[in-house]
Amino acid sequence: MVSDVGMGRAGIVMGLEVSRLARNNADWHRLLEICALADTLILDEDGVYDPANFNDRLLLGLKGTMSEAELHVIKARLRGGILNKVRRGEYRCPLPTGFIYDELGDVVLDPDAQIRDMINHFFETFSRVGSATQTVKVFAREGLLFPSRLRNGKQVIFQPLTASTAVRTLHNPRYAGVYAFGQRLYRRTVDGKKQYRKRDQKEWHACIPDAHPGYISWDKFQHNLKVLEDNGAGYQAVRASPPREGAALLQGRAVCGRCGSHMSARYAARRGQVDTWYICSRAYASRGEPHCQSIAGWPVDEAIGELIATEMTPTAVELALEVRKEIETRHDDVDQLRLRAVERAQVDADLAQRRFMLVDPNNRLVADTLEREWNDKLRMLADVHEERERALREDRLTLDDTIHDRLIAMTADFKTVWCDQTLPNRERKRLLAYLVDDVTLLKFPAEGETRIHIRFRGGRTETLTTQNPKSSAQQVKTRPEVVELVDELLDDYICAEIADILNAKGIRPGGSVRRDQAGARFTDLRVIYLVKQYGLRPRYDRLRERGMLTKAEACAKLGITECTLVRWAKYGIVKRHAYNGYIGLYEPPGPHVPAKQCSRWNQLIHRAETIRLLSASKCNDPNERAVV
């Protein structure tokens, strides 16, 4: 119609109520603009109007405004009727899986026992593992199927549990027996799509506890929401995440000592074992900067475990119980104040009741007013009483004698329980959660240590210091004292002899720390590598400084051939000092230079024996030597 009017094909637009042609007032005025340009008339049951005429256009605009206001009033009345039924809890909404309406219109549990048992098992599993994702994994591992009602509201099918279904089930207050309405606010965007945002619980149109049977209590429902909120807090300073199977003891409790962000736990498989690392990646994830800190987890976990095993003593538990008793005494005092408020509200309600009972029933104006006041007083009494009961449930955290004895017995042997290898990591983290709020880690690379600041529940703090683990290069590096010993032995021994001496003393090379080289021993090549790597003076230079001669220099000095020199060194006529396994240097001849002789009666073996005897009979005193 708009296209025909705009192209001049329509001369008049007729209708009983022409303002109904547009969806809203803005569309109606656009139609009037087009009719005025195309010189098209408008006809209804009241008369004929020319949109080009000012008076007619004003009247048509007023009719459009009144029509839109009428639609708004009708819609508001319908909405008001719905909200009135909602406040009474009578408005019927689509029920989640596990609930149905009976013949009287009341909400009851599904009569199918399988559906009820599966939903009960779902909430029990979440209470045990503390995570929606872990609940999904448990259902998948056990091969369980979760019930789901189709959109028609009648047929229920069983399908694998998903994370979205688990979160939606945990957020639905219907499972706590609560009638809730208005949890979301819907709005239309410019492109016509529907958007919604979640409202706070105080902004709900209706929240009626115990409106119908449920699978869990309202307090349990609130606790589940708190657990989900803590699990989803990604970069808070302290994040209480659910304990998982990993070996990182401080998972969800490690805080960066530099930027204050939560540190994530990562695992690296190296040389057949899994190493734990605490990494602060907030700067990298948000700004692309390098990691703030990267700290090895196993030294920190060992220090924390030893501290916890030491701190958990029966005396500490007794002190905690004394503090608990003092807190209970304070709660009793506050409860007395609440009880007085309940008594005052009861007196006001009784007074309103007596006033209502004394009024003339025929005087309905006064009777209705007094009845309304009596109902208000009763509601106030119920609110005060309910508030007192809720506070009592939260404050009454008493320990009976049986739990007290079990706690004392457990702490007496707590160290054995903590160090038990069969204890799952998840349980060890849960034990830690009852004692420690958070742990701040600060790494000092220059000093090679990490400072651990522990904040216990109750406010007490403790500071520990651990040594940072060495890198692979530092682990296989030879110790400085071994290098000094090799430097001393080079004065008298060759590399092969030094290797034998080190092995005899039980000294092992740096590479023996590796798992596949645990039986490594020193060899001549390893000693040569140390000499070259640490710049030690070679044995050749040491012998040359002591005046030793090479083979050529010794032959020239003695006037013999190399073969003769080798034979003399063999029989000890000339002293030879080896500087490796094959070549050696020779001592320079003394004042009595041995001469080469060719006599069958004075063989080399006899000359060597004579020289040995002469050397043994020498005296240190020059005068006595002259006498000899």
VOGU-3710 file (C-alpha; in Angstrom, 3 decimals, decimal comma):
1> mvsdvgmgra> 0,000/0,000/0,000  2,784/2,423/0,819  4,371/1,798/-2,591  1,075/2,376/-4,399  0,480/5,621/-2,488  3,986/6,835/-3,117  3,765/6,141/-6,867  0,432/7,970/-7,133  -1,655/4,905/-7,964  -4,036/5,358/-4,968
11> givmglevsr> -6,285/8,369/-4,654  -7,793/7,563/-1,266  -7,047/5,228/1,673  -10,187/3,921/3,382  -10,636/2,095/6,688  -12,820/1,899/9,772  -9,885/2,988/11,993  -7,099/4,213/9,743  -4,674/4,740/12,641  -4,487/0,961/12,893
21> larnnadwhr> -2,637/0,882/9,588  0,669/1,734/11,304  2,450/-0,207/14,011  3,350/2,876/16,026  3,030/6,638/15,931  6,257/7,141/13,969  5,086/4,838/11,148  1,692/6,600/11,081  3,307/10,013/10,594  5,462/8,672/7,783
31> lleicaladt> 2,319/7,432/6,040  0,763/10,886/6,459  3,853/12,486/4,875  3,676/10,171/1,867  -0,094/10,758/1,416  0,434/14,535/1,583  3,135/14,402/-1,116  1,067/12,122/-3,359  -2,151/14,142/-2,766  -3,956/11,067/-1,421
41> lildedgvyd> -6,991/11,358/0,821  -7,743/9,315/3,951  -11,233/8,100/4,809  -12,582/6,530/8,006  -15,959/6,218/9,673  -15,769/9,817/10,941  -15,040/11,584/7,663  -12,580/12,349/4,866  -9,216/13,929/5,632  -6,631/15,640/3,457
51> panfndrlll> -3,107/15,114/4,867  -1,943/18,195/3,010  -4,330/20,308/5,115  -2,852/21,355/8,442  -6,044/20,892/10,486  -6,759/17,452/9,043  -3,155/16,420/9,539  -3,267/17,585/13,162  -6,395/15,564/13,792  -4,955/12,444/12,163
61> glkgtmseae> -1,788/12,779/14,236  -3,865/13,046/17,408  -5,754/9,898/16,469  -2,475/8,030/15,941  -1,178/9,167/19,345  -4,374/8,088/21,096  -4,279/4,734/19,318  -0,718/4,101/20,465  -1,614/5,111/24,022  -4,594/2,758/23,928
71> lhvikarlrg> -2,360/-0,139/22,853  0,050/0,714/25,661  -2,776/0,709/28,236  -4,066/-2,639/27,010  -0,618/-4,142/27,133  0,012/-2,697/30,607  -3,233/-4,183/31,874  -2,365/-7,584/30,484  1,125/-7,331/31,949  -0,282/-6,242/35,303
81> gilnkvrrge> -2,589/-9,240/35,427  0,331/-11,546/34,742  2,459/-9,901/37,441  -0,349/-10,189/39,969  -0,556/-13,913/39,345  3,241/-14,076/39,505  3,346/-12,433/42,943  0,877/-15,024/44,183  2,876/-17,812/42,557  -0,082/-18,847/40,374
91> yrcplptgfi> 1,273/-17,980/36,933  2,116/-21,184/35,101  5,549/-21,166/33,489  7,312/-23,929/31,545  8,826/-26,299/34,079  12,385/-27,689/33,868  13,114/-31,360/33,580  12,106/-33,204/36,729  8,875/-31,295/37,455  5,306/-31,574/36,151
101> ydelgdvvld> 1,893/-30,062/36,879  -0,637/-32,372/38,520  -4,411/-32,375/37,978  -4,887/-29,469/40,401  -2,227/-27,356/38,712  0,330/-27,780/41,498  4,013/-28,384/40,777  5,176/-31,846/41,829  8,233/-33,997/41,185  8,265/-36,106/38,065
111> pdaqirdmin> 6,755/-39,536/38,798  9,477/-41,186/36,691  11,957/-42,600/39,225  14,808/-42,646/36,702  14,514/-38,921/36,071  14,412/-38,146/39,792  17,378/-40,390/40,602  19,456/-38,910/37,773  18,838/-35,323/38,901  19,610/-36,224/42,522
121> hffetfsrvg> 22,826/-37,893/41,400  23,722/-34,774/39,409  23,520/-32,502/42,456  25,362/-35,013/44,654  28,154/-35,266/42,095  28,501/-31,480/41,889  28,695/-31,254/45,683  31,490/-33,833/45,640  33,652/-32,497/42,785  32,804/-28,773/43,072
131> satqtvkvfa> 32,834/-27,985/39,333  30,311/-28,127/36,499  32,927/-29,330/34,021  34,109/-32,042/36,385  30,488/-33,140/36,822  30,157/-33,509/33,049  33,356/-35,567/32,986  32,074/-37,833/35,752  28,829/-38,465/33,855  30,801/-39,181/30,682
141> regllfpsrl> 33,200/-41,500/32,511  30,346/-43,394/34,140  28,354/-43,532/30,904  25,284/-41,819/32,365  22,664/-39,970/30,300  20,920/-36,874/31,621  17,168/-36,323/31,058  16,087/-33,401/28,901  12,536/-32,303/28,068  11,810/-31,290/24,483
151> rngkqvifqp> 10,250/-27,958/23,622  6,782/-29,431/23,345  6,924/-29,966/27,116  5,737/-33,575/27,021  8,439/-35,927/25,781  11,633/-36,457/27,814  14,762/-37,866/26,220  18,064/-38,999/27,741  21,237/-37,631/26,202  24,864/-37,026/27,265
161> ltastavrtl> 25,276/-34,251/29,786  26,882/-31,056/28,439  28,491/-28,145/30,254  25,735/-25,722/29,202  23,051/-28,074/30,514  24,909/-28,495/33,808  25,303/-24,739/34,322  21,681/-24,088/33,351  20,469/-26,708/35,825  22,596/-25,292/38,636
171> hnpryagvya> 21,280/-21,756/37,991  17,612/-22,760/37,950  15,971/-21,958/41,333  13,099/-24,324/40,560  15,268/-27,253/41,653  15,422/-25,631/45,125  11,600/-25,523/45,341  11,509/-21,771/44,669  8,964/-20,072/42,428  10,975/-17,414/40,568
181> fgqrlyrrtv> 9,920/-15,030/37,800  11,687/-12,117/36,121  15,255/-13,357/36,361  16,164/-11,775/33,002  15,422/-8,487/31,281  14,837/-8,721/27,522  15,349/-5,863/25,066  15,195/-5,437/21,301  18,234/-4,145/19,450  18,303/-1,989/16,331
191> dgkkqyrkrd> 18,536/-4,994/14,045  15,521/-6,606/15,714  17,405/-9,218/17,714  16,514/-10,000/21,295  19,085/-9,389/23,999  18,836/-10,145/27,680  20,749/-9,450/30,837  20,522/-11,161/34,167  18,882/-9,330/37,022  19,972/-9,348/40,604
201> qkewhacipd> 17,905/-11,495/42,897  16,479/-8,408/44,598  15,092/-7,224/41,238  13,147/-10,410/40,476  9,385/-9,988/40,173  8,822/-13,020/42,380  10,986/-15,274/44,524  8,853/-17,536/46,710  10,833/-20,185/48,643  9,254/-23,553/49,403
211> ahpgyiswdk> 6,584/-22,985/46,772  6,751/-26,607/45,678  8,903/-29,717/46,341  12,531/-29,468/45,248  15,636/-31,574/44,829  17,895/-29,385/46,983  17,414/-26,735/49,640  17,583/-22,994/49,032  20,788/-22,700/51,069  22,377/-25,449/48,986
221> fqhnlkvled> 21,300/-23,636/45,813  22,957/-20,411/47,010  26,105/-22,338/47,899  26,237/-23,876/44,413  25,966/-20,428/42,828  28,808/-19,191/45,046  30,972/-22,128/43,955  30,279/-21,400/40,280  31,093/-17,732/40,787  34,402/-18,556/42,458
231> ngagyqavra> 35,270/-21,016/39,705  34,656/-18,407/37,009  36,734/-15,634/38,607  39,709/-15,869/36,241  42,084/-13,059/37,284  41,148/-12,119/40,795  43,904/-11,606/43,332  42,867/-14,769/45,136  40,892/-17,381/43,297  39,301/-20,307/45,108
241> sppregaall> 39,066/-22,758/42,244  37,900/-26,345/42,743  40,694/-28,839/43,513  41,697/-30,971/40,546  43,894/-33,989/39,885  47,114/-32,099/39,072  50,177/-32,187/41,318  50,218/-28,375/41,843  49,434/-28,009/45,543  48,746/-24,251/45,324
251> qgravcgrcg> 46,335/-24,522/42,404  43,982/-21,544/42,723  45,834/-20,088/45,742  49,163/-18,859/44,301  49,414/-15,059/43,940  52,129/-13,191/42,042  54,279/-11,125/44,401  54,964/-8,516/41,701  51,622/-7,646/40,123  49,190/-9,317/42,546
261> shmsaryaar> 47,486/-11,395/39,839  46,461/-15,003/40,129  49,165/-17,438/38,991  48,146/-20,393/36,866  49,563/-23,898/37,250  51,181/-25,583/34,274  52,772/-28,969/33,792  55,732/-30,027/31,638  56,747/-33,638/30,935  60,543/-33,863/31,089
271> rgqvdtwyic> 62,743/-36,946/31,244  59,942/-39,262/32,259  58,343/-37,126/34,975  55,856/-34,252/35,131  57,187/-30,974/36,554  54,936/-28,288/38,029  55,335/-24,570/37,309  53,478/-21,503/38,635  53,271/-18,850/35,913  51,885/-15,303/36,003
281> srayasrgep> 50,631/-14,764/32,442  48,294/-11,793/33,003  50,622/-9,316/31,282  51,143/-11,674/28,349  47,441/-12,383/27,894  46,280/-8,760/28,164  49,166/-6,709/26,759  51,424/-9,197/24,968  54,293/-8,556/27,395  56,628/-11,272/28,731
291> hcqsiagwpv> 55,515/-13,399/31,644  55,786/-11,643/34,983  57,146/-14,664/36,871  57,742/-18,338/36,233  58,474/-20,326/39,385  59,196/-24,038/39,729  56,438/-25,651/41,733  57,988/-28,720/43,339  60,305/-26,885/45,824  57,437/-24,588/46,833
301> deaigeliat> 55,022/-27,506/47,279  57,534/-29,406/49,421  58,080/-26,398/51,704  54,339/-25,797/52,055  53,707/-29,491/52,788  56,358/-29,598/55,519  54,964/-26,433/57,116  51,387/-27,721/57,067  52,435/-31,085/58,518  54,287/-29,245/61,299
311> emtptavela> 51,554/-26,708/62,075  48,710/-29,222/62,271  49,125/-30,347/65,875  46,511/-31,242/68,509  47,399/-28,032/70,364  46,523/-25,983/67,296  43,185/-27,742/67,025  42,442/-27,141/70,693  43,190/-23,450/70,206  40,908/-23,355/67,183
321> levrkeietr> 38,138/-24,948/69,225  38,548/-22,357/71,962  38,232/-19,598/69,391  35,154/-21,336/68,014  33,549/-21,403/71,465  34,166/-17,691/71,891  32,549/-17,017/68,522  29,558/-19,124/69,552  29,197/-17,050/72,722  29,106/-13,882/70,656
331> hddvdqlrlr> 26,509/-15,430/68,373  24,349/-16,246/71,401  24,459/-12,625/72,515  23,420/-11,423/69,078  20,671/-14,040/68,979  19,203/-12,664/72,190  18,862/-9,297/70,480  17,125/-10,930/67,539  14,831/-12,793/69,932  13,768/-9,512/71,519
341> averaqvdad> 12,908/-8,157/68,106  10,767/-11,248/67,494  8,986/-10,737/70,837  8,262/-7,102/69,996  6,850/-8,087/66,632  4,722/-10,743/68,351  3,333/-8,139/70,776  2,436/-5,817/67,882  0,719/-8,682/66,026  -1,287/-9,663/69,124
351> laqrrfmlvd> -2,324/-6,072/69,651  -3,488/-5,764/66,040  -5,409/-9,011/66,432  -7,238/-7,771/69,550  -8,164/-4,541/67,801  -9,583/-6,465/64,880  -11,538/-8,833/67,120  -13,147/-5,935/69,041  -14,424/-4,094/65,964  -18,049/-4,356/64,819
361> pnnrlvadtl> -18,154/-6,780/61,856  -20,874/-4,712/60,197  -18,566/-1,706/60,006  -16,617/-3,015/57,011  -14,634/0,169/56,422  -12,965/0,000/59,833  -12,833/-3,805/59,825  -11,009/-3,894/56,475  -8,460/-1,342/57,681  -7,802/-3,232/60,931
371> erewndklrm> -7,589/-6,525/59,058  -5,040/-5,027/56,703  -2,972/-3,778/59,639  -3,161/-7,200/61,290  -1,916/-8,868/58,099  0,956/-6,392/57,866  1,968/-7,139/61,456  1,814/-10,876/60,805  4,028/-10,473/57,745  6,507/-8,445/59,756
381> ladvheerer> 6,502/-11,145/62,434  7,105/-13,849/59,848  9,952/-11,845/58,288  11,665/-11,260/61,635  11,246/-14,886/62,633  12,585/-16,108/59,290  15,546/-13,741/59,533  16,371/-15,116/62,977  16,177/-18,695/61,750  18,418/-17,918/58,805
391> alredrltld> 20,988/-16,217/61,032  20,936/-19,184/63,403  21,649/-21,584/60,551  24,599/-19,485/59,477  25,996/-18,793/62,941  25,560/-22,172/64,590  28,753/-23,923/63,524  29,249/-26,118/66,558  31,415/-29,223/66,770  30,096/-32,111/68,777
401> dtihdrliam> 32,323/-34,389/70,876  32,580/-37,080/68,195  33,881/-34,694/65,542  36,187/-33,137/68,120  37,761/-36,525/68,965  38,117/-37,426/65,306  39,829/-34,094/64,571  42,277/-34,560/67,447  43,104/-38,118/66,310  43,619/-36,995/62,741
411> tadfktvwcd> 45,991/-34,157/63,674  48,056/-36,473/65,877  48,955/-38,488/62,779  48,464/-35,710/60,229  52,005/-35,869/58,875  51,593/-39,534/57,964  48,304/-38,784/56,245  49,777/-35,821/54,354  52,855/-37,707/53,106  50,898/-40,802/52,076
421> qtlpnrerkr> 51,617/-41,454/48,389  48,213/-43,065/47,901  46,411/-39,881/48,992  44,974/-38,226/45,845  46,172/-34,723/45,023  42,572/-33,521/45,054  42,156/-34,532/48,725  45,475/-32,973/49,690  44,348/-29,668/48,156  41,058/-29,849/50,018
431> llaylvddvt> 42,953/-30,280/53,298  45,076/-27,247/52,421  41,954/-25,171/51,669  40,808/-25,465/55,288  44,089/-23,966/56,561  45,453/-21,507/53,966  43,752/-18,571/52,248  46,456/-17,720/49,710  50,209/-17,933/49,111  52,212/-15,069/47,578
441> llkfpaeget> 55,299/-16,070/45,584  58,195/-13,728/44,798  61,224/-14,935/42,860  64,750/-13,500/43,245  66,820/-14,821/40,311  70,053/-13,117/41,432  69,987/-14,790/44,849  68,648/-18,054/43,408  65,767/-18,247/45,871  61,999/-17,758/46,152
451> rihirfrggr> 60,172/-16,050/49,033  56,884/-17,684/50,055  54,412/-15,590/52,070  51,611/-17,781/53,468  48,372/-16,291/54,816  46,480/-18,709/57,045  42,779/-18,565/57,789  42,389/-16,310/60,762  45,014/-13,744/59,699  48,307/-15,372/60,762
461> tetlttqnpk> 51,133/-15,188/58,221  54,335/-17,146/57,667  57,329/-16,536/55,390  59,495/-19,285/53,901  62,492/-19,264/51,583  63,309/-21,984/49,063  66,181/-22,430/46,657  65,336/-22,206/42,988  66,072/-25,416/41,078  69,078/-25,316/38,813
471> ssaqqvktrp> 68,762/-25,331/35,067  69,905/-28,315/33,012  73,228/-26,642/32,268  73,772/-25,819/35,929  72,868/-29,334/37,041  75,468/-31,026/34,804  78,138/-28,448/35,577  81,178/-29,814/37,440  81,543/-28,574/40,991  84,245/-25,936/41,631
481> evvelvdell> 86,018/-28,084/44,243  86,427/-30,867/41,661  87,988/-28,425/39,209  90,431/-27,239/41,900  91,394/-30,834/42,683  92,068/-31,534/38,995  94,261/-28,409/38,863  96,350/-29,698/41,784  96,700/-33,199/40,364  97,923/-31,924/37,007
491> ddyicaeiad> 101,314/-31,159/38,642  102,075/-34,848/39,165  99,658/-36,959/37,089  98,398/-37,259/33,554  94,688/-37,064/32,655  94,114/-40,843/32,691  95,676/-41,149/36,148  93,624/-38,179/37,405  90,424/-39,892/36,186  91,333/-43,039/38,127
501> ilnakgirpg> 92,054/-41,019/41,285  88,711/-39,185/41,053  86,810/-42,414/40,511  88,600/-44,026/43,462  87,485/-41,131/45,678  83,855/-41,571/44,598  83,686/-38,294/42,705  81,326/-38,375/39,725  81,093/-36,025/36,737  78,271/-33,462/36,460
511> gsvrrdqaga> 76,414/-35,461/33,817  75,701/-38,218/36,347  72,704/-36,229/37,662  70,774/-37,223/34,558  68,590/-40,258/34,939  70,060/-42,101/31,954  73,680/-41,421/33,071  73,495/-42,256/36,755  76,516/-44,612/36,485  78,791/-42,182/34,586
521> rftdlrviyl> 82,478/-42,098/35,652  85,463/-39,894/34,895  87,599/-40,755/31,871  90,737/-39,189/30,412  88,571/-37,422/27,803  86,378/-35,898/30,506  89,464/-34,635/32,356  90,887/-33,177/29,138  87,527/-31,442/28,548  87,664/-29,896/32,031
531> vkqyglrpry> 91,223/-28,668/31,435  90,247/-26,958/28,197  86,819/-25,716/29,348  88,083/-24,062/32,558  91,395/-22,824/31,092  93,647/-24,893/33,356  97,350/-24,910/32,566  98,203/-28,099/30,655  100,661/-30,541/32,141  103,051/-29,867/29,246
541> drlrergmlt> 103,405/-26,192/30,245  103,850/-27,146/33,876  106,699/-29,550/33,018  108,365/-27,040/30,737  108,368/-24,468/33,530  110,206/-27,004/35,685  112,964/-27,195/33,036  112,000/-30,447/31,361  113,446/-31,122/27,889  111,834/-32,476/24,807
551> kaeacaklgi> 113,208/-35,572/23,142  115,199/-33,577/20,610  116,598/-31,232/23,266  117,589/-34,122/25,520  119,344/-35,967/22,662  121,298/-32,831/21,757  122,221/-32,255/25,402  123,431/-35,839/25,928  124,872/-36,366/22,447  122,922/-39,554/21,812
561> tectlvrwak> 120,232/-40,701/19,447  116,527/-40,895/20,180  116,615/-44,684/20,355  119,349/-44,539/22,975  117,388/-41,896/24,915  114,308/-44,105/24,950  116,397/-47,076/26,216  118,053/-44,950/28,901  114,608/-43,678/30,041  113,410/-47,298/30,132
571> ygivkrhayn> 116,205/-48,383/32,482  116,114/-45,215/34,580  119,378/-43,686/33,528  117,394/-40,620/32,365  114,132/-39,647/34,105  111,110/-39,269/31,877  107,876/-37,420/32,883  104,821/-38,123/30,741  102,400/-35,267/29,947  99,895/-37,529/28,175
581> gyiglyeppg> 99,496/-41,219/27,603  102,084/-41,360/24,812  104,628/-38,514/24,951  106,743/-37,224/27,788  109,503/-34,764/28,691  112,927/-35,548/30,164  114,784/-34,138/33,131  117,963/-32,246/32,240  121,224/-34,090/33,159  122,942/-33,143/36,398
591> phvpakqcsr> 126,648/-32,458/36,968  127,474/-36,092/36,114  126,318/-36,498/32,564  125,964/-40,168/31,635  128,149/-41,209/28,699  127,423/-43,768/26,047  129,467/-46,960/26,452  129,869/-50,089/24,338  130,917/-52,882/26,669  129,406/-56,257/27,161
601> wnqlihraet> 130,634/-56,225/30,770  128,899/-52,954/31,665  125,368/-53,399/30,395  122,568/-50,840/30,778  120,854/-52,813/33,497  123,985/-52,770/35,654  124,605/-49,090/35,002  121,028/-48,281/35,965  121,437/-50,243/39,232  124,691/-48,401/40,021
611> irllsaskcn> 123,061/-45,023/39,378  120,143/-45,996/41,604  122,454/-46,968/44,447  124,467/-43,771/44,081  121,305/-41,697/44,159  120,115/-43,509/47,287  123,474/-43,003/49,106  123,708/-39,249/48,464  123,679/-36,980/51,509  122,165/-33,596/51,823
621> dpneravv> 125,306/-32,137/53,477  127,852/-31,008/50,838  130,834/-31,794/53,106  129,740/-35,347/53,706  129,035/-35,705/50,010  132,662/-34,727/49,299  133,916/-37,384/51,687  131,925/-40,007/49,934
//
